[in-house]
């Protein structure tokens, strides 16, 4: 039975952590106020999160669906210093993911494959190296820090200069770096890796610009092994009506890379192994509403759901003015 952790606020605004094993009911973890603190406690005790939770025990029952509806559920991980939480990701990692990206990046030449298709083929041929060996490195991008993490039901903010505001339904791995620099995986969460696909389509070298956006993280942190075959649904609603809906697949059975390969190529850099940091690493998707000609508008709601997660990730779109332009010269 999968164990899911949820960070939330009570009616008085006090933080707690709940554990759920079935349905949408959870029990408060005794003495716990953050997943980050629990992770560091488990690391220090050289034990697993599951064993630590069992030792701590559980208290009052919580209706997690009700808490979600009341907007009391927080992101599944945060850091006391938002600059110490890093969001990064990998693309072209899923079977079929090259199709939408290739259509976005294709050039006028007829014989040569696009760079996106070349990268995708590299993953197909070498992303799942046998016997624990290191596979080919994937596409990689930096997305932002903890200031860009968006809670369930909260608005995804798109700057006015953006050419597009599109969802990317996928999974993210959550990690804490131990004192000796070892990355420790806490688990997985649903995510909306929000991006500007029109900007990216202009030229694939604009990928970095297209990714500097917030990202929404699902209500639950799935502890333990990731199911090999995860099937979910992504949709967009406008004024209460569904304007786009599509299934999406993830998990290693539907990927061209092993998760451990994506992890290796992220954490092989010393910059990504600073003790005490939190990493949220997005694993990619093959499903985009943009590829079907959809352009989201303010007030549209992105919704992502997939088993074994029991709670959906929903976020409305909101356009906001960017910071004042210009650089002060000292």
C-alpha positions as CSV (number, residue, x, y, z in Angstrom):
1,X,0.0,0.0,0.0
2,X,1.5,3.4,-1.1
3,X,2.1,6.0,1.6
4,X,1.4,9.6,0.7
5,X,2.4,12.7,2.7
6,X,0.5,16.0,2.7
7,X,1.6,19.3,4.2
8,X,-1.4,21.4,5.2
9,X,-2.7,24.2,7.5
10,X,-5.4,23.7,10.1
11,X,-8.3,26.2,10.6
12,X,-6.1,28.4,12.7
13,X,-3.3,28.5,10.2
14,X,-1.0,26.1,12.0
15,X,1.1,23.7,9.9
16,X,1.0,20.0,10.1
17,X,1.9,16.9,8.1
18,X,-0.7,14.1,7.3
19,X,-0.1,10.6,6.1
20,X,-2.6,8.8,3.9
21,X,-2.5,5.2,2.8
22,X,-5.9,4.9,1.1
23,X,-8.7,7.2,-0.1
24,X,-8.6,10.8,0.7
25,X,-8.4,10.5,4.5
26,X,-5.2,11.0,6.3
27,X,-3.9,11.0,9.9
28,X,-1.8,13.7,11.4
29,X,1.9,12.7,11.9
30,X,2.7,13.3,15.6
31,X,4.9,16.3,16.1
32,X,5.5,17.0,12.4
33,X,5.2,20.4,10.8
34,X,7.2,20.0,7.6
35,X,8.3,17.3,5.2
36,X,11.7,18.9,5.1
37,X,12.2,18.5,8.8
38,X,11.0,14.9,8.7
39,X,13.5,14.2,5.9
40,X,16.4,15.7,7.8
41,X,15.4,13.7,10.9
42,X,15.4,10.5,8.9
43,X,18.7,11.3,7.3
44,X,20.3,12.0,10.7
45,X,18.8,8.7,12.1
46,X,20.0,6.7,9.1
47,X,16.5,5.4,8.6
48,X,13.7,5.6,6.0
49,X,10.8,8.1,6.0
50,X,8.4,5.2,6.4
51,X,10.2,3.8,9.4
52,X,10.5,7.3,10.9
53,X,6.7,7.9,10.5
54,X,5.9,4.5,12.1
55,X,8.0,5.5,15.1
56,X,6.4,8.9,15.5
57,X,2.9,7.6,15.2
58,X,-0.3,9.3,14.1
59,X,-3.0,11.5,15.6
60,X,-6.3,13.0,14.5
61,X,-7.9,11.9,11.2
62,X,-8.1,14.6,8.5
63,X,-10.3,14.8,5.5
64,X,-7.8,15.7,2.8
65,X,-10.3,16.3,0.1
66,X,-12.0,18.9,2.3
67,X,-8.7,20.5,3.1
68,X,-8.0,20.8,-0.6
69,X,-11.3,22.4,-1.3
70,X,-10.6,24.9,1.5
71,X,-7.2,25.7,0.0
72,X,-5.4,24.6,3.2
73,X,-3.0,22.2,1.4
74,X,0.5,23.4,0.9
75,X,3.1,22.2,-1.7
76,X,4.4,18.7,-0.7
77,X,7.8,20.2,0.2
78,X,9.3,23.6,0.9
79,X,12.5,25.0,2.5
80,X,12.8,27.6,5.3
81,X,15.0,29.6,2.8
82,X,13.2,29.6,-0.6
83,X,16.6,30.2,-2.4
84,X,17.7,26.8,-1.2
85,X,15.0,25.0,-3.1
86,X,16.0,24.4,-6.8
87,X,13.6,23.5,-9.6
88,X,15.1,21.7,-12.6
89,X,13.9,19.2,-15.2
90,X,14.6,17.0,-18.1
91,X,12.7,16.8,-21.4
92,X,12.3,14.4,-24.3
93,X,12.2,11.6,-21.8
94,X,8.9,9.9,-22.6
95,X,7.9,7.6,-25.4
96,X,6.1,9.8,-27.9
97,X,7.4,13.0,-26.4
98,X,9.4,13.9,-29.5
99,X,6.2,14.3,-31.6
100,X,4.9,17.6,-30.1
101,X,8.4,19.0,-29.6
102,X,9.5,18.1,-33.1
103,X,6.5,19.9,-34.5
104,X,7.5,22.9,-32.4
105,X,11.1,22.9,-33.4
106,X,11.1,21.5,-37.0
107,X,13.0,23.5,-39.6
108,X,12.4,24.0,-43.2
109,X,15.1,21.5,-44.2
110,X,13.7,18.2,-45.4
111,X,16.4,15.5,-44.9
112,X,17.8,16.3,-41.5
113,X,16.1,15.5,-38.2
114,X,15.5,18.4,-35.8
115,X,17.7,18.6,-32.8
116,X,14.7,17.6,-30.6
117,X,14.3,14.4,-32.6
118,X,18.1,13.7,-32.4
119,X,18.0,14.1,-28.6
120,X,14.9,11.9,-28.4
121,X,16.5,9.1,-30.4
122,X,19.6,9.3,-28.2
123,X,17.3,8.6,-25.2
124,X,15.6,5.7,-27.0
125,X,18.9,4.1,-27.8
126,X,20.8,4.8,-24.6
127,X,18.5,6.1,-21.8
128,X,18.0,2.7,-20.3
129,X,21.5,1.3,-20.0
130,X,21.5,-2.3,-18.5
131,X,23.2,-3.6,-15.4
132,X,23.1,-0.3,-13.5
133,X,25.3,1.4,-16.0
134,X,25.1,5.1,-16.8
135,X,22.9,5.9,-19.8
136,X,23.0,8.8,-22.2
137,X,22.4,12.2,-20.6
138,X,19.1,13.9,-21.3
139,X,18.1,17.4,-22.1
140,X,18.3,19.5,-18.9
141,X,16.9,22.9,-17.8
142,X,16.8,25.2,-14.8
143,X,13.3,26.4,-13.9
144,X,13.7,28.5,-10.7
145,X,13.9,28.4,-7.0
146,X,11.4,28.0,-4.2
147,X,9.7,31.3,-4.9
148,X,8.2,29.7,-8.0
149,X,6.6,26.7,-6.3
150,X,2.8,27.0,-6.4
151,X,0.4,25.2,-4.1
152,X,-2.7,23.3,-5.3
153,X,-5.7,25.5,-6.0
154,X,-3.4,28.6,-6.1
155,X,-3.0,30.7,-9.3
156,X,-0.3,30.0,-11.8
157,X,1.1,33.4,-12.6
158,X,2.1,34.2,-16.2
159,X,4.1,37.4,-16.9
160,X,2.5,39.8,-19.4
161,X,5.5,39.4,-21.7
162,X,4.9,35.7,-22.1
163,X,3.7,34.5,-25.6
164,X,2.0,31.5,-24.1
165,X,1.0,29.9,-20.8
166,X,0.7,26.2,-21.2
167,X,0.6,23.2,-18.9
168,X,2.9,20.2,-18.8
169,X,1.4,17.3,-16.8
170,X,4.2,15.2,-15.3
171,X,5.9,13.8,-12.2
172,X,8.6,15.5,-10.2
173,X,11.1,13.8,-7.9
174,X,11.7,15.5,-4.5
175,X,15.2,15.3,-2.9
176,X,17.1,16.6,0.1
177,X,20.9,16.8,0.1
178,X,22.4,15.2,3.2
179,X,25.3,16.7,5.1
180,X,27.9,14.6,3.2
181,X,26.5,15.7,-0.2
182,X,24.4,12.6,-0.9
183,X,21.1,13.2,-2.7
184,X,18.2,11.6,-0.8
185,X,15.0,10.9,-2.7
186,X,11.9,11.5,-0.6
187,X,9.4,10.5,-3.2
188,X,7.4,11.8,-6.2
189,X,4.6,14.2,-6.7
190,X,2.2,15.3,-9.5
191,X,3.3,18.5,-11.2
192,X,2.4,21.1,-13.7
193,X,5.7,22.2,-15.2
194,X,4.2,25.4,-16.6
195,X,6.0,26.7,-19.8
196,X,5.8,29.2,-22.6
197,X,5.6,27.0,-25.7
198,X,5.3,29.8,-28.3
199,X,8.6,31.2,-27.2
200,X,10.2,27.8,-27.3
201,X,8.8,27.1,-30.7
202,X,10.5,30.3,-32.0
203,X,13.8,28.6,-31.6
204,X,14.8,25.7,-29.5
205,X,17.6,27.9,-28.0
206,X,14.8,29.8,-26.3
207,X,14.0,26.7,-24.2
208,X,15.7,28.4,-21.2
209,X,13.5,31.5,-21.5
210,X,10.4,29.3,-21.9
211,X,11.1,27.5,-18.6
212,X,11.6,30.4,-16.3
213,X,8.1,30.3,-14.9
214,X,6.4,29.0,-11.7
215,X,5.4,25.4,-11.4
216,X,2.5,23.8,-9.4
217,X,3.2,20.8,-7.3
218,X,0.4,18.3,-6.4
219,X,-1.1,17.8,-2.9
220,X,0.6,14.5,-2.2
221,X,4.2,13.2,-1.9
222,X,4.3,9.5,-2.8
223,X,6.8,7.7,-0.6
224,X,8.7,4.6,-1.8
225,X,8.9,3.1,-5.3
226,X,7.3,4.7,-8.3
227,X,4.8,2.4,-10.2
228,X,6.2,1.5,-13.6
229,X,3.0,2.4,-15.5
230,X,1.1,5.5,-14.4
231,X,-1.9,6.7,-16.4
232,X,-3.5,10.0,-15.8
233,X,-5.7,12.7,-17.3
234,X,-4.9,16.4,-18.0
235,X,-7.7,18.9,-18.8
236,X,-8.4,22.6,-19.1
237,X,-11.7,24.0,-18.0
238,X,-13.0,27.5,-19.0
239,X,-16.0,28.9,-17.1
240,X,-16.7,25.5,-15.8
241,X,-16.7,23.8,-19.2
242,X,-13.9,21.4,-20.4
243,X,-12.2,22.8,-23.5
244,X,-9.4,20.2,-23.7
245,X,-8.8,16.8,-22.1
246,X,-6.3,14.1,-22.8
247,X,-4.8,11.1,-21.1
248,X,-1.1,11.1,-20.3
249,X,1.3,8.3,-19.5
250,X,4.4,8.3,-17.2
251,X,6.4,5.9,-15.1
252,X,9.4,4.0,-16.5
253,X,7.3,1.7,-18.7
254,X,6.4,4.8,-20.7
255,X,9.8,6.5,-20.6
256,X,12.9,6.3,-22.7
257,X,15.1,6.9,-19.6
258,X,15.3,5.2,-16.2
259,X,14.6,7.5,-13.4
260,X,18.0,6.6,-11.9
261,X,19.6,7.8,-15.1
262,X,17.9,11.2,-14.9
263,X,19.0,11.4,-11.3
264,X,22.6,10.5,-12.1
265,X,23.0,13.2,-14.7
266,X,21.4,15.9,-12.5
267,X,23.3,15.1,-9.3
268,X,26.7,14.4,-10.9
269,X,27.4,18.1,-10.6
270,X,28.7,19.5,-7.3
271,X,26.5,22.5,-7.7
272,X,23.5,20.1,-7.2
273,X,24.9,18.5,-4.1
274,X,25.0,21.3,-1.6
275,X,24.1,20.0,1.9
276,X,20.7,21.1,3.1
277,X,19.2,22.0,-0.3
278,X,15.9,20.7,-1.6
279,X,15.6,19.7,-5.3
280,X,12.4,19.4,-7.3
281,X,13.3,17.7,-10.5
282,X,10.6,17.4,-13.3
283,X,10.8,14.2,-15.4
284,X,9.0,15.3,-18.5
285,X,5.8,14.6,-20.4
286,X,4.5,13.6,-23.9
287,X,1.2,15.5,-23.6
288,X,0.7,19.2,-24.2
289,X,-2.5,21.1,-25.0
290,X,-0.4,23.5,-27.0
291,X,0.3,20.7,-29.5
292,X,-3.5,20.5,-30.1
293,X,-3.8,24.2,-30.8
294,X,-5.1,25.2,-27.4
295,X,-4.1,28.6,-26.0
296,X,-5.1,29.1,-22.4
297,X,-6.7,32.3,-21.1
298,X,-6.9,34.0,-17.8
299,X,-9.3,32.2,-15.5
300,X,-8.8,28.8,-17.3
301,X,-8.1,26.0,-14.8
302,X,-5.5,23.4,-15.4
303,X,-6.3,20.0,-13.8
304,X,-4.1,16.9,-13.5
305,X,-5.0,13.6,-11.9
306,X,-3.4,10.2,-11.9
307,X,-3.3,7.1,-9.7
308,X,-1.8,6.2,-7.3
309,X,-2.4,9.9,-6.3
310,X,-5.8,10.4,-4.9
311,X,-6.1,14.2,-5.0
312,X,-6.0,16.2,-8.2
313,X,-3.7,19.2,-8.9
314,X,-5.8,22.2,-10.0
315,X,-4.6,25.7,-10.7
316,X,-6.2,28.7,-12.4
317,X,-4.2,30.8,-14.8
318,X,-3.6,34.5,-14.0
319,X,-1.5,37.0,-16.0
320,X,0.5,39.5,-14.0
321,X,2.7,42.5,-14.7
322,X,6.4,41.7,-14.6
323,X,8.9,43.5,-12.3
324,X,9.7,47.0,-13.4
325,X,12.3,46.9,-16.2
326,X,15.6,48.5,-16.2
327,X,18.9,48.2,-14.3
328,X,20.2,50.7,-11.8
329,X,23.8,51.7,-12.5
330,X,25.9,52.3,-9.3
